[in-house]
Amino acid sequence: MLLKGLKVVDFSAYIAGPGAACILGDWGADVIKVERPGGDTMRHVFGDHKSDLGANPIFDLDNRGKRGIVLDITQPDGRDALAKLAETADVFLTNVRPVSLKRYGLDDKTLRAANPRLVYAVITGYGLEGPEAHKPGFDVTSFWARAGVANMTAPKGADPFMLRTGFGDHITSLATVSAILAALYEQQKTGEGRLVQTSLLTAGIWTVSSDLAVQLKFGRLASNRTRANPTNALANFFMSADGRWFVHNPRGSSGGWEKFCEVAGRPDLVTDERFATGRARRENALALNGEFDAAFAALPFDEIARRMDEADLVWSAVQTPAEVAADPQAAAAGAFIDVEDGQGGTFRSPAAPARFPGADATVRPRAPRLGEHTRDVLAELGYGEAQIEAMLAAGAAA
């Protein structure tokens, strides 16, 4: 476990912060999840449904392997305990609004004054500076909408649509882990920690940065096109005779034009005057797309797959979530990990997207129950049994 011995205080909720802490934990860090009374909102994501599903895989994903405590920072004893915990930590990770943290003496300057080696990582919707830095943000607002991802994803003329749960959050989690590790590298050389910040807005902008680089350079950007009216008919989705979608992505400008026509069973298209050059294929993309649609609609998926692979073209089936879960290549690539279920068994969950051959985690502990480790962690900080009982009775801890 590469990060064994690293102590992380995770004072965050929802997905982006807990997701970053989950990755650090998967890589060996000791992560202590600090929740306010009532717990992380994500604990209750399935709790209001009429039919209780009896499990919460979204919360379990981002909080596996952590130790969980409850502290009420509105009470002096609760916030003092969190400050003491930060004094013993290498990383303090939070997505609580900075104004609230400062009000309770849990801001970066205060905590780093007591622990100069502390890497203080804060995740926000819009950053720490600027006229709208104070605004709350979720991935659908700050990442998806404000960063332009929703606009660039929807084809021209189509209505914007909502993104899937945790999409922007987990990309921000990856950015946050990167920032923390960079600061820890500096800390190893200088002995000093630092404030690091990430935001859903900047993570969203980086996600579509190839397109935004064009916008910034030329002041304009081509819109996304519908599948039926592509810019390049070779770079598109097609459906087989048995109703399965697949996508082809050409290499470079020519993109294996002749091979692709052979795979489609239409070698005659290579000599068709309408498609004789790359420019002609772009100008007549609508017609060419129609030819490919008809060709692939006459072929079963397995035959298309065989031809694609034999031609060494870049393609993939469009898989459903159920197919992804059963995909042997995804499993072999390390996309899944087993998590203890607390009853002697395990369940599968998505793994952090990196592997360390010879040091990969194989099974991770389950997510903590609310306040499961409060007594243990307070004892580690030097609190006596009577102090702990008093805090629990007063509601400063739970």
PATI-37273 format. One record per residue (C-alpha): x, y, z. Coordinates in Angstrom, 1 decimal. Layout:
BEGIN
X_Y_Z
...
//
This chain:
BEGIN
0.0_0.0_0.0
1.9_3.0_-1.3
0.4_5.6_1.1
0.6_3.5_4.3
1.2_5.8_7.2
-0.4_8.8_5.6
-3.2_10.2_7.8
-6.1_12.0_6.1
-8.9_13.9_7.8
-11.9_13.9_5.4
-14.2_16.6_6.5
-16.3_16.6_3.4
-19.7_15.5_2.2
-21.5_14.4_-1.0
-19.2_13.0_-3.6
-16.1_15.1_-4.8
-14.4_15.3_-1.5
-15.3_11.8_-0.2
-14.3_10.4_-3.6
-10.8_11.9_-3.4
-10.4_10.6_0.1
-11.6_7.1_-1.0
-8.8_7.0_-3.6
-6.2_8.0_-1.1
-7.6_5.3_1.2
-7.5_2.6_-1.5
-3.9_3.5_-2.0
-3.1_2.9_1.7
-3.8_6.1_3.6
-5.6_6.0_7.0
-8.7_8.1_6.3
-10.9_9.4_9.1
-14.3_10.6_7.9
-15.7_13.4_10.1
-19.4_13.9_9.8
-21.7_16.4_11.4
-24.7_15.2_13.5
-27.1_13.5_11.1
-24.4_12.4_8.8
-23.3_13.0_5.3
-26.3_13.8_3.1
-25.3_11.0_0.8
-26.0_8.5_3.5
-29.7_9.1_2.9
-29.7_9.2_-0.9
-31.8_6.0_-1.1
-33.5_6.5_2.3
-36.5_8.5_1.1
-37.6_6.1_-1.6
-40.9_4.4_-1.1
-39.3_1.0_-1.6
-36.1_0.9_0.6
-33.4_-0.8_-1.4
-31.6_-1.9_1.7
-28.2_-0.6_0.4
-26.5_2.6_-0.5
-23.9_1.8_-3.2
-23.2_5.4_-3.9
-22.2_6.2_-0.4
-20.4_2.9_0.0
-18.3_3.6_-3.0
-16.8_6.9_-1.9
-16.5_6.0_1.8
-15.2_2.4_1.9
-12.3_1.7_4.1
-12.6_4.9_6.2
-13.0_5.2_9.9
-16.0_7.3_10.8
-16.6_9.8_13.6
-19.2_12.4_14.3
-18.4_15.9_15.7
-20.6_19.0_16.1
-18.3_21.9_15.2
-21.0_24.4_16.5
-20.0_23.2_20.0
-16.5_24.2_21.3
-15.6_20.6_22.3
-16.6_19.3_18.9
-14.5_21.8_16.9
-11.6_21.5_19.4
-11.6_17.8_18.7
-11.5_18.4_15.0
-8.7_20.8_15.4
-6.7_18.3_17.4
-7.3_15.7_14.8
-5.9_18.0_12.2
-2.8_18.6_14.3
-2.0_14.9_13.9
-2.8_14.6_10.2
-0.9_14.9_7.0
-3.9_16.0_4.9
-7.1_17.9_5.8
-9.7_17.6_3.0
-12.9_19.6_3.0
-15.6_21.0_0.8
-17.3_22.9_3.6
-17.7_26.6_2.7
-14.6_28.5_3.6
-16.6_31.2_5.4
-18.0_28.6_7.8
-14.6_27.0_8.4
-13.1_30.4_9.3
-16.0_31.2_11.6
-15.2_28.1_13.6
-11.4_28.4_13.5
-11.0_25.5_11.1
-9.6_27.5_8.2
-6.3_26.7_6.6
-4.3_29.4_8.3
-5.4_28.4_11.7
-4.9_24.7_11.3
-1.6_25.1_9.5
-0.3_27.4_12.2
-0.8_24.5_14.6
0.5_21.9_12.2
2.9_23.5_9.6
3.2_20.2_7.7
-0.5_20.0_7.0
-1.7_19.8_3.4
-5.0_21.6_3.5
-7.1_20.7_0.5
-10.4_22.6_-0.2
-12.9_21.8_-2.9
-15.4_24.5_-4.0
-17.9_25.1_-6.7
-16.2_28.2_-8.1
-12.8_28.7_-6.5
-11.7_30.8_-3.5
-11.4_34.1_-5.3
-13.7_36.3_-7.5
-17.1_37.8_-7.2
-18.9_34.5_-7.1
-16.5_32.4_-5.1
-19.0_32.3_-2.3
-21.7_30.6_-4.3
-22.7_27.0_-3.6
-22.2_24.5_-6.4
-22.9_21.0_-7.4
-21.5_19.1_-10.4
-24.6_19.8_-12.5
-24.3_23.5_-11.9
-20.6_24.4_-11.6
-19.1_21.6_-13.7
-21.7_20.6_-16.2
-23.5_23.9_-16.9
-21.1_26.7_-15.9
-18.0_25.2_-17.4
-19.7_24.7_-20.8
-19.7_20.9_-20.7
-23.5_20.6_-21.1
-23.5_23.0_-24.1
-20.7_21.3_-25.9
-22.1_17.8_-25.3
-25.6_18.4_-26.6
-25.9_18.4_-30.4
-26.7_21.8_-32.0
-30.4_22.5_-31.5
-30.9_19.8_-28.9
-32.1_20.6_-25.4
-29.5_20.4_-22.6
-29.8_17.3_-20.5
-28.8_16.3_-17.0
-25.6_14.4_-16.3
-25.3_11.1_-14.4
-24.6_11.0_-10.7
-21.1_12.0_-9.6
-19.8_12.5_-13.2
-18.2_15.9_-12.6
-17.6_15.2_-8.9
-15.4_12.2_-9.6
-13.4_14.0_-12.2
-12.9_16.7_-9.5
-11.9_13.9_-7.1
-9.1_12.9_-9.5
-7.9_16.6_-9.7
-8.0_16.9_-6.0
-5.9_13.7_-5.4
-3.4_15.0_-7.9
-3.1_18.4_-6.1
-2.8_16.7_-2.7
0.0_14.4_-3.9
1.9_17.3_-5.5
1.7_19.2_-2.2
2.9_16.2_-0.3
5.9_15.9_-2.6
6.7_19.5_-1.8
6.2_18.8_1.9
8.7_16.0_1.8
11.3_18.4_0.4
10.5_21.5_2.5
8.8_20.2_5.6
6.0_22.6_5.0
2.4_21.9_4.0
0.3_24.3_2.0
-3.2_25.2_0.9
-4.3_23.5_-2.3
-7.7_24.2_-4.0
-9.7_22.6_-6.7
-13.1_23.5_-8.0
-15.9_21.9_-10.0
-15.7_24.8_-12.4
-12.0_24.5_-13.2
-12.3_20.7_-13.4
-15.1_21.0_-15.9
-13.1_23.5_-18.0
-10.2_21.1_-18.0
-12.4_18.2_-19.0
-13.4_20.1_-22.2
-10.1_21.9_-22.5
-9.2_20.6_-26.0
-12.4_22.3_-27.3
-11.8_25.4_-25.2
-8.3_25.7_-26.4
-9.8_26.1_-29.9
-12.3_28.7_-28.5
-9.5_30.6_-26.8
-7.3_30.6_-29.9
-9.8_31.3_-32.7
-12.7_32.9_-30.8
-15.2_30.3_-32.0
-15.9_26.6_-31.9
-17.9_24.2_-34.0
-21.0_22.8_-32.4
-21.6_19.1_-31.7
-23.4_17.4_-34.5
-26.2_14.8_-34.4
-25.3_11.2_-35.3
-27.4_11.5_-38.5
-25.5_14.5_-39.7
-21.8_14.0_-38.8
-18.8_16.1_-39.7
-16.9_12.9_-40.5
-19.0_9.9_-41.4
-16.2_7.5_-40.4
-16.3_8.9_-36.8
-19.7_7.9_-35.8
-22.1_5.4_-34.1
-23.7_2.7_-36.2
-26.3_-0.1_-35.5
-26.0_-3.7_-36.5
-28.7_-5.9_-38.0
-29.4_-7.3_-34.5
-29.8_-3.9_-32.9
-26.4_-3.4_-31.3
-24.7_0.0_-31.4
-21.0_0.4_-32.0
-18.7_3.3_-32.6
-15.7_3.7_-34.9
-13.0_6.3_-34.3
-10.6_6.8_-37.3
-6.9_7.2_-37.0
-5.8_10.6_-38.3
-7.3_12.3_-41.3
-7.6_9.3_-43.6
-8.6_7.0_-40.8
-8.3_3.7_-42.6
-10.9_4.8_-45.2
-10.4_1.8_-47.5
-10.4_-0.7_-44.6
-13.6_0.7_-43.2
-15.3_0.4_-46.5
-14.3_-3.2_-46.7
-15.5_-3.9_-43.2
-18.9_-2.4_-44.1
-19.0_-4.7_-47.2
-18.9_-1.6_-49.5
-15.5_-1.5_-51.2
-17.2_0.3_-54.1
-17.4_3.4_-52.0
-13.7_3.9_-52.3
-14.0_4.7_-56.0
-17.3_6.6_-55.7
-16.6_10.2_-57.0
-18.6_11.7_-54.1
-16.2_10.3_-51.6
-12.9_10.2_-53.5
-11.0_12.7_-51.3
-11.1_13.6_-47.6
-12.6_17.0_-48.5
-15.3_15.3_-50.7
-16.1_12.9_-47.8
-16.6_15.8_-45.5
-18.7_17.7_-48.0
-20.9_14.7_-48.6
-20.8_13.3_-45.0
-24.6_13.1_-44.8
-24.8_10.9_-47.9
-21.8_8.8_-46.9
-23.3_8.3_-43.4
-26.5_7.0_-45.1
-24.5_4.4_-47.1
-22.7_3.2_-43.9
-26.0_3.0_-42.0
-27.5_0.8_-44.6
-24.4_-1.4_-44.9
-24.1_-2.1_-41.2
-27.8_-2.6_-40.8
-27.5_-5.6_-43.0
-24.7_-7.2_-40.9
-24.9_-9.0_-37.5
-22.9_-7.5_-34.7
-20.6_-10.5_-34.3
-19.6_-10.3_-37.9
-18.9_-6.6_-37.7
-16.8_-7.2_-34.6
-14.8_-9.9_-36.3
-14.1_-7.7_-39.4
-13.2_-4.7_-37.3
-10.7_-6.6_-35.2
-9.1_-8.3_-38.3
-8.7_-4.9_-39.9
-7.2_-3.5_-36.6
-9.6_-0.6_-36.6
-10.3_1.5_-33.5
-13.8_0.7_-32.4
-16.0_-0.5_-29.5
-19.4_-1.8_-28.8
-21.7_0.7_-26.9
-22.1_-1.2_-23.7
-24.9_-1.0_-21.2
-24.0_-0.8_-17.5
-24.9_-4.5_-17.1
-22.5_-5.3_-19.9
-19.8_-3.2_-18.4
-20.3_-5.1_-15.1
-19.8_-8.4_-16.8
-17.0_-7.3_-19.1
-14.0_-9.6_-18.6
-11.6_-7.0_-20.0
-12.8_-4.3_-17.6
-12.2_-6.8_-14.7
-8.7_-7.7_-16.1
-7.8_-4.0_-16.3
-8.6_-3.6_-12.6
-11.8_-1.7_-12.9
-13.5_-3.4_-10.0
-12.6_-4.1_-6.4
-14.2_-6.3_-3.7
-15.5_-4.5_-0.6
-16.4_-6.2_2.7
-20.2_-6.3_3.3
-19.9_-6.5_7.1
-21.5_-9.9_7.1
-18.6_-12.1_6.2
-18.9_-11.6_2.4
-18.0_-9.1_-0.2
-19.6_-7.1_-3.0
-18.0_-5.6_-6.1
-17.5_-1.9_-6.5
-15.7_0.4_-9.0
-12.0_0.6_-8.3
-9.8_3.8_-8.3
-8.6_4.3_-11.8
-4.9_3.4_-11.4
-3.0_0.2_-10.7
0.2_-0.5_-8.9
1.2_-4.1_-9.9
2.4_-6.0_-6.9
0.8_-3.5_-4.5
-2.9_-3.4_-5.6
-5.5_-3.6_-2.9
-7.7_-6.7_-3.4
-10.4_-6.2_-0.7
-11.4_-3.0_1.0
-13.2_-2.6_4.3
-16.8_-1.4_4.1
-17.9_2.2_4.7
-18.3_3.1_8.4
-21.6_3.3_10.1
-22.4_6.8_11.4
-20.1_7.5_14.3
-18.7_4.0_14.4
-15.2_5.0_15.4
-15.8_8.1_17.4
-14.7_6.7_20.7
-11.6_5.0_19.2
-10.4_8.1_17.4
-11.0_10.4_20.4
-9.1_8.0_22.6
-6.2_8.1_20.1
-6.2_11.9_20.5
-5.7_11.5_24.2
-9.3_12.0_25.4
-10.1_10.1_28.6
-13.1_7.9_28.9
-14.9_10.5_31.1
-14.2_13.3_28.6
-15.5_11.1_25.7
-18.7_10.3_27.6
-19.2_13.9_28.5
-18.9_14.9_24.8
-21.3_12.2_23.7
-23.8_13.2_26.4
-23.6_16.9_25.3
-23.9_16.1_21.6
-20.5_17.5_20.8
-19.6_14.0_19.5
-21.7_11.0_18.5
//
